[in-house]
Amino acid sequence: MSLKDMMEKYKGNGGGGYFSLKDDNDTAVVRFLYDTVGGDSMEGKDIDAYVVHQVEIDGKKKYIKCLETGDCPLCKANNKAQLKIFLQLYDYTDDKVKVWERGQKFIGFILGYINKYGSLVERQYDVERHGKKGSTDTTYMMYSRDKDDGKLADFEKSELLGKLILVKTKAEMQAMINGEAPNVTPRANNQGNTDVF
């Protein structure tokens, strides 16, 4: 394969942003980038799940990984820790690797697909949104396609920790709370994702 062909093939990988369906009945064909092969994988141990705090940096929503200790400064400041999954997927709409941020309720949903089909990367899925734009009770349906030759090695996943999910020390978190970190606003009463499944 020529360098030009390789550039074309991988041009969307690693930086496609977030996956979303904007309005009622919007659909997309995706491939989840998780290879659930091996003993513990049926429990979804390869799924990108993190306990995070939501903050605002330069006016944009960001996540910081919770220290998950009794002395986590953001927990003590009433910035509610949330369990989130950040599903990396390949979106065939624009041929890019993206991240689909989902709440805790979606974990059981995706584990059901792992238990039924095994490796998620081995098939495409149709994802369909049910809920108007801005609705707080949006649901999603997923329909699996037939197993194909999809392999994780065919795609380039992103490292989420340190990029999408910021990793801060206790001292750095305390500095944010004290207002010593410019352009950062911890959200004391964040609501999290209101989508239901």
C-alpha positions as CSV (number, residue, x, y, z in Angstrom):
1,M,0.0,0.0,0.0
2,S,1.4,3.4,-0.9
3,L,1.9,6.2,1.6
4,K,-0.9,8.2,-0.1
5,D,-3.3,5.2,0.2
6,M,-2.3,4.8,3.9
7,M,-3.0,8.5,4.6
8,E,-6.4,8.2,3.0
9,K,-7.3,5.0,4.9
10,Y,-6.3,6.4,8.3
11,K,-7.1,10.1,7.9
12,G,-10.0,10.0,10.3
13,N,-8.5,7.9,13.0
14,G,-7.6,9.2,16.4
15,G,-9.3,12.5,16.3
16,G,-12.9,12.3,15.2
17,G,-14.4,13.8,18.3
18,Y,-17.6,12.7,20.0
19,F,-20.3,10.5,18.4
20,S,-23.8,11.7,18.6
21,L,-27.1,11.4,16.9
22,K,-28.8,14.8,16.9
23,D,-32.5,14.2,16.5
24,D,-35.4,11.7,16.6
25,N,-34.9,8.7,14.3
26,D,-31.4,9.7,13.3
27,T,-29.3,6.6,12.6
28,A,-25.7,5.6,12.0
29,V,-23.7,2.4,11.3
30,V,-20.8,2.0,13.7
31,R,-18.3,-0.6,14.8
32,F,-17.4,-0.7,18.5
33,L,-13.6,-1.0,19.0
34,Y,-13.5,-3.6,21.7
35,D,-12.2,-7.2,21.3
36,T,-13.7,-9.1,24.1
37,V,-11.7,-12.3,23.7
38,G,-10.4,-14.3,26.7
39,G,-11.4,-15.3,30.2
40,D,-12.3,-12.0,31.9
41,S,-13.4,-10.1,28.8
42,M,-17.0,-11.2,29.0
43,E,-17.2,-8.9,32.1
44,G,-16.4,-6.0,29.8
45,K,-13.0,-5.3,31.4
46,D,-11.7,-3.8,28.1
47,I,-14.5,-1.2,28.0
48,D,-13.3,2.3,28.7
49,A,-15.2,3.0,32.0
50,Y,-14.0,5.7,34.5
51,V,-15.2,7.5,37.6
52,V,-15.0,11.1,36.7
53,H,-15.8,14.7,37.8
54,Q,-17.2,17.2,35.3
55,V,-15.7,20.6,35.3
56,E,-15.7,23.6,32.9
57,I,-12.3,24.6,31.4
58,D,-12.3,27.7,29.1
59,G,-16.1,27.3,28.9
60,K,-16.1,23.7,27.7
61,K,-17.2,20.6,29.6
62,K,-14.2,18.4,30.6
63,Y,-13.8,15.3,32.7
64,I,-11.2,14.7,35.4
65,K,-10.6,11.2,36.7
66,C,-11.7,10.9,40.3
67,L,-9.0,9.9,42.8
68,E,-11.6,7.4,44.2
69,T,-10.3,8.0,47.8
70,G,-12.0,9.5,50.8
71,D,-9.9,12.6,50.5
72,C,-10.6,13.5,46.8
73,P,-10.8,17.3,46.7
74,L,-13.5,17.4,44.0
75,C,-15.7,14.9,45.9
76,K,-15.2,17.0,49.1
77,A,-16.2,20.1,47.1
78,N,-19.6,18.4,46.3
79,N,-18.6,17.9,42.6
80,K,-20.4,14.6,42.2
81,A,-18.3,11.7,40.9
82,Q,-20.0,9.8,38.0
83,L,-19.3,6.4,36.5
84,K,-19.1,7.0,32.7
85,I,-18.3,4.8,29.8
86,F,-16.5,6.3,26.8
87,L,-17.1,3.9,24.0
88,Q,-14.6,4.2,21.1
89,L,-16.3,3.4,17.8
90,Y,-15.7,3.7,14.1
91,D,-18.5,5.8,12.6
92,Y,-19.1,4.8,8.9
93,T,-21.0,8.1,8.3
94,D,-17.7,10.0,8.0
95,D,-15.2,7.2,8.4
96,K,-13.8,8.4,11.7
97,V,-13.0,6.9,15.1
98,K,-15.1,8.7,17.7
99,V,-16.1,8.4,21.4
100,W,-19.6,7.9,22.5
101,E,-20.0,9.1,26.1
102,R,-22.7,7.2,28.0
103,G,-23.9,7.1,31.6
104,Q,-24.0,4.2,34.0
105,K,-27.4,2.9,32.8
106,F,-25.8,2.1,29.4
107,I,-23.2,-0.3,31.0
108,G,-25.7,-3.1,31.4
109,F,-26.9,-2.5,27.9
110,I,-23.4,-2.9,26.3
111,L,-22.6,-5.9,28.6
112,G,-25.7,-7.6,27.2
113,Y,-24.3,-7.2,23.7
114,I,-20.9,-8.6,24.9
115,N,-22.6,-11.6,26.5
116,K,-24.7,-12.3,23.4
117,Y,-22.2,-11.6,20.6
118,G,-18.7,-11.7,22.3
119,S,-16.2,-9.5,20.6
120,L,-17.9,-6.2,19.6
121,V,-15.4,-5.3,16.9
122,E,-16.4,-8.4,14.8
123,R,-19.6,-6.8,13.6
124,Q,-21.2,-3.5,12.7
125,Y,-24.2,-2.1,14.6
126,D,-27.0,0.2,13.5
127,V,-27.7,2.8,16.2
128,E,-31.0,4.6,16.2
129,R,-32.0,7.6,18.4
130,H,-35.5,7.9,19.8
131,G,-36.1,11.3,21.2
132,K,-36.3,14.8,19.8
133,K,-33.3,17.2,19.9
134,G,-32.9,18.5,23.5
135,S,-35.1,15.8,25.0
136,T,-34.1,14.5,28.4
137,D,-35.7,11.1,27.9
138,T,-33.9,10.0,24.7
139,T,-33.3,6.3,24.2
140,Y,-31.2,4.4,21.7
141,M,-31.8,1.1,19.9
142,M,-28.9,-1.0,18.6
143,Y,-29.3,-3.6,16.0
144,S,-26.4,-6.0,15.3
145,R,-25.4,-7.0,11.8
146,D,-23.9,-10.3,10.8
147,K,-20.4,-11.1,12.0
148,D,-17.7,-10.1,9.6
149,D,-13.9,-9.9,9.4
150,G,-13.5,-6.8,11.6
151,K,-10.4,-6.8,13.8
152,L,-9.2,-4.3,16.3
153,A,-5.9,-4.1,14.5
154,D,-7.7,-2.5,11.6
155,F,-8.5,0.6,13.6
156,E,-6.5,3.1,15.7
157,K,-8.0,3.7,19.1
158,S,-7.2,6.8,21.1
159,E,-5.6,6.9,24.6
160,L,-8.4,8.5,26.6
161,L,-6.6,9.1,29.9
162,G,-4.6,12.3,29.8
163,K,-6.4,13.6,26.7
164,L,-10.2,13.2,26.9
165,I,-10.2,12.4,30.6
166,L,-7.8,14.6,32.5
167,V,-5.6,13.1,35.2
168,K,-4.9,15.5,38.1
169,T,-3.1,15.1,41.4
170,K,-4.8,16.0,44.7
171,A,-2.8,19.2,44.8
172,E,-3.9,20.2,41.3
173,M,-7.6,19.5,42.1
174,Q,-7.3,21.6,45.3
175,A,-5.8,24.5,43.2
176,M,-8.7,24.3,40.9
177,I,-11.2,24.5,43.8
178,N,-9.3,27.4,45.3
179,G,-9.5,29.3,42.0
180,E,-5.7,29.1,41.5
181,A,-6.1,27.3,38.1
182,P,-7.2,29.9,35.4
183,N,-10.4,29.3,33.4
184,V,-11.5,26.3,35.4
185,T,-14.9,26.0,37.1
186,P,-15.8,22.8,39.0
187,R,-19.5,22.1,38.7
188,A,-21.0,21.6,42.2
189,N,-24.3,20.1,41.1
190,N,-23.6,18.6,37.7
191,Q,-26.5,16.6,36.4
192,G,-24.6,14.1,34.2
193,N,-26.2,12.5,31.2
194,T,-30.0,12.3,31.3
195,D,-30.4,9.8,28.5
196,V,-32.2,6.6,29.6
197,F,-31.9,3.1,28.2
